[in-house]
């Protein structure tokens, strides 16, 4: 190669090398691109994207109303079956009733004494102390002779009766039936019947307590008279 060609090649090579070096030294400008989150299009999320995600807590039912309900109203007492006269009475009971009525209508307290003393036991005639049955009846009578008490006995035994506590040791035939009848459920006819025995003032007092406080008679199924008494 001639000296001129060699020199030209060296110059060209030097120029190319400098150009490469110069390009390498020139800084490269970069730009960061911000990616916006994808918009919610309502499309279902792929199952693999939900792996590892915490499941939402299930909705809880509203607490039940624990308020105590009002207690039901009390059931009214049943109305007992009422009988009159001797209908439905066992013979021993009917016989005792007849003896008491006969003695009371006679106006003779000694005849009533015979009935009482012929009883299996002396019936209760007062809630206080009793020494003599006739004297007890006289003391309770408004006239002092016992005639008013005899009249009350006839009215009691002529009224209707009820048969209570059947099949128990307390089984009894009771006169008048008002003693075991809900007083606030008396019909007008029954109220008239009741006023043959007590006054409106007596009834007002008993209605306030709901208890029959006037005289009543109790005779057991065997004909034993258990009481002829007033009060509570």
Secondary structure in CASP SS format (residue, H / E / C, confidence):
PFRMAT SS
TARGET T0000
AUTHOR 0000-0000-0000
METHOD secondary structure of the structure
MODEL  1
X C 1.00
X C 1.00
X H 1.00
X H 1.00
X H 1.00
X H 1.00
X H 1.00
X H 1.00
X H 1.00
X H 1.00
X H 1.00
X H 1.00
X H 1.00
X H 1.00
X H 1.00
X H 1.00
X H 1.00
X H 1.00
X H 1.00
X H 1.00
X H 1.00
X H 1.00
X H 1.00
X H 1.00
X H 1.00
X C 1.00
X C 1.00
X C 1.00
X C 1.00
X C 1.00
X C 1.00
X C 1.00
X C 1.00
X C 1.00
X C 1.00
X C 1.00
X C 1.00
X C 1.00
X C 1.00
X C 1.00
X C 1.00
X C 1.00
X C 1.00
X C 1.00
X C 1.00
X C 1.00
X H 1.00
X H 1.00
X H 1.00
X H 1.00
X C 1.00
X C 1.00
X C 1.00
X C 1.00
X C 1.00
X C 1.00
X C 1.00
X C 1.00
X C 1.00
X C 1.00
X C 1.00
X C 1.00
X C 1.00
X C 1.00
X C 1.00
X C 1.00
X C 1.00
X C 1.00
X C 1.00
X C 1.00
X C 1.00
X C 1.00
X C 1.00
X C 1.00
X C 1.00
X C 1.00
X C 1.00
X C 1.00
X C 1.00
X C 1.00
X C 1.00
X C 1.00
X E 1.00
X C 1.00
X C 1.00
X C 1.00
X C 1.00
X C 1.00
X C 1.00
X C 1.00
X H 1.00
X H 1.00
X H 1.00
X H 1.00
X H 1.00
X H 1.00
X H 1.00
X H 1.00
X H 1.00
X H 1.00
X H 1.00
X H 1.00
X H 1.00
X H 1.00
X H 1.00
X H 1.00
X C 1.00
X C 1.00
X H 1.00
X H 1.00
X H 1.00
X H 1.00
X H 1.00
X H 1.00
X H 1.00
X H 1.00
X H 1.00
X C 1.00
X C 1.00
X C 1.00
X C 1.00
X C 1.00
X C 1.00
X E 1.00
X C 1.00
X C 1.00
X C 1.00
X C 1.00
X C 1.00
X C 1.00
X C 1.00
X C 1.00
X H 1.00
X H 1.00
X H 1.00
X H 1.00
X H 1.00
X H 1.00
X H 1.00
X H 1.00
X C 1.00
X C 1.00
X C 1.00
X C 1.00
X C 1.00
X C 1.00
X H 1.00
X H 1.00
X H 1.00
X H 1.00
X H 1.00
X H 1.00
X H 1.00
X H 1.00
X H 1.00
X H 1.00
X H 1.00
X H 1.00
X C 1.00
X C 1.00
X E 1.00
X E 1.00
X E 1.00
X E 1.00
X C 1.00
X C 1.00
X C 1.00
X C 1.00
X C 1.00
X C 1.00
X C 1.00
X E 1.00
X E 1.00
X E 1.00
X E 1.00
X C 1.00
X H 1.00
X H 1.00
X H 1.00
X H 1.00
X C 1.00
X C 1.00
X H 1.00
X H 1.00
X H 1.00
X C 1.00
X C 1.00
X H 1.00
X H 1.00
X H 1.00
X H 1.00
X H 1.00
X H 1.00
X H 1.00
X C 1.00
X C 1.00
X C 1.00
X C 1.00
X C 1.00
X H 1.00
X H 1.00
X H 1.00
X H 1.00
X H 1.00
X H 1.00
X H 1.00
X H 1.00
X H 1.00
X H 1.00
X C 1.00
X C 1.00
X C 1.00
X C 1.00
X C 1.00
X C 1.00
X E 1.00
X E 1.00
X E 1.00
X E 1.00
X C 1.00
X C 1.00
X C 1.00
X C 1.00
X C 1.00
X E 1.00
X E 1.00
X E 1.00
X E 1.00
X E 1.00
X C 1.00
X C 1.00
X C 1.00
END
